[in-house]
Amino acid sequence: MFGGVRREIALPPGVTPFVTGNLATFHGTLPPLRAVVHAAGLGHRRGVSPAMWRASNVDAAIALAQAARQAGAKKFILISTAHVYGRSHDGVVTDETPPNPMDNYAASKLAAEIETASVFGPGAVMIRPVAVIGPHCPGNLQLLMTLLHRGVPLPFGAIRNRRSFIDVADLARLILAVVAAEAPPKDILAAHPDGIATPDLVRALASGMDVKARLLPWPPVLLGAAAGLAGRAEMWQSLAGSFAAAPAAALSLGWSPRKNLSESLAETARYYNTTSPPA
């Protein structure tokens, strides 16, 4: 097994480093491979130019897909994002839901899907994870855990939504299931089958951190207006909007999560407890 890296670094036993440099400008030759998984990319950033999104998420994926095809790979698995469906969704998102990217990040990932499928041809698979949880997970969970760690009351007690997540270990197992499958679906939502409301999410994190969840029932309408005035409308959508996913294609591969969602969130928070600074 090879692990693609920008520069020479040590990888876990059994994984041989393969230095690619910047994939956006990669023109090298890969060793003979059965499958290539492309999980690198740019995300969770503000103030990124469209050109940078293009180079990091589209051009890099195209270059690797071309190299994978030339190396004889039978599968090219692109780790995309469920954000191609939008940040929030009124109904249940399925593998067949039409894409509706709402920002440059999601648009760049959808463009990468389309262009790599065209370059690689049959055998290209798009895995679209919802928000990934686990050690050092990026995004709003880090902010929530920091506030819980400091004992700050959170005004989210009246939110009634449903959001999907996936544990990073479960995502890794799903990728292996796709690699092993003879003819996997072309588009695969990666999500725990169960969703969770924001107040219950906060409680699960608090349980893992062994702190009290101090939830206040402030009106979501007022909080949303305040977030908009503060230029944080996207963050508010992620916290208060619904995004419930039904991962039928993933389940059809025989994959299932190892833990329930609350357990995975609590485990994420327990890890935060071991690495967070003193209050």
N, C-alpha and C positions, 0 to 999 in steps of 0.2 A: 504494500500500500504506500502510495506517495501522498505527501502533503505539500500543496503549493504555498510558497512563502515569498515575500518581497525580497528578503535577504536571508542569508544562512543563519538559522537558529536551531536550537535543540528541540526535537519533538518527542512525543511519548514513544516508548519502545514499540517496535513494529511498524513505525511510520517513518519513511525516508523523506527528508526534505528535498523539494524540487524548487529551485529558485527561479521565479518568473520575473522579478522586478515589478514595475508598474504594468498591470495587466492591460491598461488602456492603450499601451504602446507595445504590447507583447507580439513578437513575430517569430518566436522560437518554435522548437519541435518538442512535443511531449513524448515520453516513452510509450510503448504499446500499453493500452489501457482498455478495460472492459466497460467502465463507467466513469464519468467525471461529475462531481458535485461542485457547483459554484455557489458558495455562500458568502463571498466577499462583496462589499459594496459600501455605499455611503448612506447614512440615515441618522435620524434624531439630531439634526443640525438646523440652525436658523441662519438666515443671511447667506445661503449658498446660491451661487449664480446658476442659471439654467445650463451654461456650458460645463460647469463642474459636475452637476447632476448627470449630464449626458456622458461625460468622460468616465466617471466613476461607476455608473450603474448600467450604462448601455454599451459604450465602446468596449469596456473591459469584458463584458459578457460575450459580445460578438467575437472578440479576439480569441477568447478561450473556447468558444463553441467551434470556431473554425479549426483551432489546433486539435480539439478533441476528435472531430470528424477525421482529420488527417491522420491521427494516431490510431484509428480503427475502433474507437469507442462505439458501443452499441446504444448507450444511453448518455444523454446530457441532462442533468438535473439542476435546474435553476431554482435557488431559494429566493423567491419573490416576496410578496407581502399581501396580506388580506386588505391592506389599505387601497389596493386597486379597486375595491368595491366602495370606497368612501370611508370617512372616519366614524360615521354613525349610520344606522340603517333602521328604518321603522319595522321591517319584517325580519324574518329569519334568512340569513345569507346562506346560500347553498353553492355547490360547485358550479351550478349553471347560472347563477345570478350575473347579469350583465355588469361589466366593469363600469365604475364611475369615479375615477381618480379626482381628488379634490385639492391636490397640491402638487408641486413640482416633483417631490420625492415619489409619490405614487405614480405620477405620469411617467417618470423615468423607468420605474420598475415594470410598468405595463409595456412600455416601448421595448425594454430588454426582452420581455417574454415574446413579443411578436417577432422581433428581429432575430433572436437566437433560434426560434422555431424555424424560421425561414432559412437560416444559415445551416443548421444542423440537420433538419429534415426529420423523418420518422425516428422516434426514440427520444425526442425532446420532451421533458416532463417539467411542468411548473408546479412547485409546491408553494402554497400561499399561506404562511403562518399568520395567525392573529398575534396579539401581543405576547411576547415570549417572557416567561418568568423563570427565575433561577438566580444563582449567584451573580452579582454584578449586573443584573438586568437593567437596561436603560429605560428612560421614560419616566412617567408620572409616579410609578411605584417607589422610586428612590426618594422623590419629594415627600410622598405620604409617609414613608418609613422614617425620614428625618424628622418630620413634624411629630409623629408618634413618639419617637425617641426623646424629643424635647418636651413632651407632655402638652402640646398645643391642642386646644379643642378644635375639632373639625366640623364645619357647618354643613355636613352632607347627610344628616340623619333623615331628611325628608325625600331624598332622591329615590325614585322607583324606576329602575332601569334594569337591563340585562346585558352583561358584557362577557365575551369569551376570551380565554387565555389558553396557552399551552406551555407545559413544563419543558425546559430545554432538553431534558433527558428523554422525554416522550417524543419531542421533535427529532432527536437523533435516531431514535428507534424507528420512527416513521420513514426517515430517509433510507435506513438500511432495508426496510420492507420494500421500498420502491426499487432499490438497487437489485434486490433478490427476485422481484416479480418478473414474470416472463413478459407480460404485456400490461403495464400499469396504466391507469387513466392519465390523460394528458394534463389535466388541471386538477389539483388536489388541495382542498382547504385543510390546513393543519390547525386543529382546535380540539380542546377537551369537549366532549359531547355536552357537558353541563356548563351553563353560564352562571354568573353571579352578579348580584346587585352591588353597587358601590358601597353602601353601608356594611354589607356582609363581607365585602372584600377588606374594608378597614378593620373589621373585627377579626378576620382571619390573620391579617398581618400583626395586629396587636397581640393575638394569642401566641404567635410564633416569637414575638419579641418579649413576651411576659410583661406587657404593660396594659394599662386600661385604655380602651377606646372611648374617648370623650367626644361623642357625636351630638351635635346640636341640630335641631330640626328647622333650619332656616329655609325660607321659601326658595326653591330652585330658580324661579323666574327672576328674583332679585339678584341671586348669585350669578346667573347667566348675564344679566345686564351689567353687573360690576365687572365680570370677566371681559366683556366686550369693550368696555371703557378703558380697561387696563391693557388692551391689546392681547388678551389671552383667550380669545374665543375658541381657538383650536384645542387648547388644553381643556377648556370647559366641556367641549364636545366629547373628548376622550373620557372625562370623569363622569359626566352626567348623561350623555347620550347612550343609546342602546346599540350594541353590535353583537347579536347572537348568531353563532355559526353552527350549521349542521354538517359535520364532516363525513358525509356518506361515502365518498370515494376512498378516504383514508380507512374507514371501518371495513370497506369491502376487501381490503388487502389483508385482513386478519389482525390489524393493529388495534390496540386499545391502550388507554393511559394506565400507568402503574398505580396511581393514587387518585383519590378524589381531589377536586380543585381546591377546596379549603386546605387540605393537607399540603398540597404543593405550595400554596401561598404562605402558609405558616412556615414551611421549610425554607422558603426564600427569605422570610423575615428573620428566622433563627440565624441564617448565615450573615445577614446584615448586622446582627447583634455582636458577632465576633470580630467585625471589621470596622464598625462605626467609631467615631471619636467620642470621647467623654462628653456628657451633656454640659 
